[in-house]
């Protein structure tokens, strides 16, 4: 087991340091784990809320509203589940030493992009190309 990397509480990755050095890697590992923890806690609260909600609502309009709310909660939970899968994949990329590099070009993904979207797997340029190709195929 490797020693924990020291990371000051005010640390943010900077362009001037070596890309994906130990501090940057630890920064993103912590960011991803914190995000995952928040999502799991939110999912737990959602489940508790859904289980605790009364299901015998006599008014049809109130029941319809309750079912709509429940449906939205379940869709949100499904999106969170997919996001957790992407976070886990990003954490695996960190362990494999592949994190921060575009899966299409192999180029480094900008630190600003990774900070804003730590699950990013492509550079902005590669993502835009991918989305343009996807749109063309959808429009066929």
Long-range contacts (C-beta under 8 A, 24 or more apart in sequence): 12-115, 13-111, 13-114, 13-115, 14-111, 15-111, 19-100, 19-108, 20-97, 20-99, 20-100, 20-101, 20-108, 24-100, 24-111, 25-94, 25-99, 28-90, 28-94, 28-99, 28-100, 28-114, 28-118, 29-91, 29-94, 31-115, 31-118, 32-87, 32-90, 32-91, 32-94, 32-118, 32-119, 33-91, 35-87, 35-118, 36-84, 36-87, 36-88, 36-91, 39-80, 39-83, 39-84, 39-87, 40-84, 42-80, 43-77, 43-80, 43-81, 46-73, 46-76, 46-77, 47-77, 49-73, 50-74, 83-119, 86-119, 87-118, 87-119, 89-119, 90-118, 90-119, 90-121, 93-121, 102-126, 104-129, 104-130
